[in-house]
Amino acid sequence: MEWKQMENDLSRWLSNFARNEVHFRNSHQAIIGLPSDSFRSDGMLTDNKVLIAIEVECGQTHPDTNTGKYWLLYKHKSYERIILFHIYTPDFDSYGWRKKLAEFYIEQMKSTVPIEYILLDFRKADDYRRTLTEIKKKIEEKVTGYFKL
């Protein structure tokens, strides 16, 4: 059950970085730059130039959708930089070709979208708290670096 909490735990933690100029959205709100009834991330921050988003795979079977939507996003809002943290947990359950498709989308995007894709593969992790701490540390480096917090 712990791994399914990761989306909420990371999203709540990420919300602490929101400021007047840095906007936060959770998994119930559309990504800034897309219509309100469209795609969501599991948590995101943006200053309207840089977007940092997290996508946590815990039980879903669609890692390709969680990468491909950022290609569509860029057609609607041209961020200067998109940093996407794609996190695979032990509960991630999909077949290999969906993962290959997600990676293919990223490689194709890189020619037109200023995206930095950070895949954090914790499918073999056994300690939730240690894994959560490690992920937060990696995300915080980008957040504090890009948003000067």
Number of C-alpha atoms within 10 A of each C-alpha: 6 10 23 16 12 21 20 15 15 21 21 14 11 22 17 9 16 17 14 6 10 18 16 24 21 22 17 12 18 19 27 22 16 16 12 12 9 12 19 21 24 23 27 28 25 24 18 16 14 20 25 23 25 24 22 24 27 20 15 12 14 17 24 18 14 20 23 18 16 24 18 14 20 20 13 13 14 15 19 13 18 21 22 22 21 21 21 23 23 17 17 21 16 15 10 8 11 15 15 13 17 18 18 14 18 20 14 12 18 13 9 11 21 17 23 14 16 14 13 15 14 18 15 10 13 12 11 16 12 10 16 14 11 12 16 14 12 13 20 14 10 13 20 11 10 17 19 7 11
